[in-house]
Amino acid sequence: MPKALSVLGISLLISGGLLIFLRRFGVVHTFPMAGSLLMLLGYGLWRLSRSVGNS
């Protein structure tokens, strides 16, 4: 379970960064905070996986 959360969190971090990058160049049209929210969610899942793994 911690490994799955970690992989999901890291992939959300990467996709959030990619969404911010693509939105800046006008390729993707989403609401302005979509990439940041994805990155925040990914970071939260990654931290959760780290705390579950240490228990």
N, C-alpha and C positions, 0 to 999 in steps of 0.2 A: 504493500500500500504506500509506504513512503516514497518508493522509487517512482510509482505511477504519478503521485502528486508532484514530485520533483520534475519529472519530464513534462507534465502538463503545465506547471508553473513556468518553466524555462521556455517552452514553446509559446506561451502567451506573452512572455516578455519580448521575445523576438518578433512575434507577429504584431505586437503593439508598436514596437519601434519601426517596423516596416510600414505599418499603416500611417504613422506620423510622417515618415519619409515620402511615401507615395502621395499623401494628401498635400504636402508642401509643394510638390511639383504638379499638382492638379490632375493626377491620374485617377485618384479615387475621391469621390465626393461623399463624405460622411459628416456627422456632426463634429464640431471641433475637439471635443474631449474624448472621442472614441479610442484613439491610440493610448492616451494617458490612462484611461480607465482599464484598458486591457493590460497595460504594463503594471498598474497597481494591483489588479487581481492576480496576475502572474506572480508578482513579488509576494503577495500574501500567501498564495498556495505554496510557493517555494519555501517560505519561512515556516509554514505549517508542517511541511514534509520534514524539515530539519528538526523541528521540535518533537515530532512524532518519532523520528528515527533515533533520537537521543534518549527516549524514555525506555 
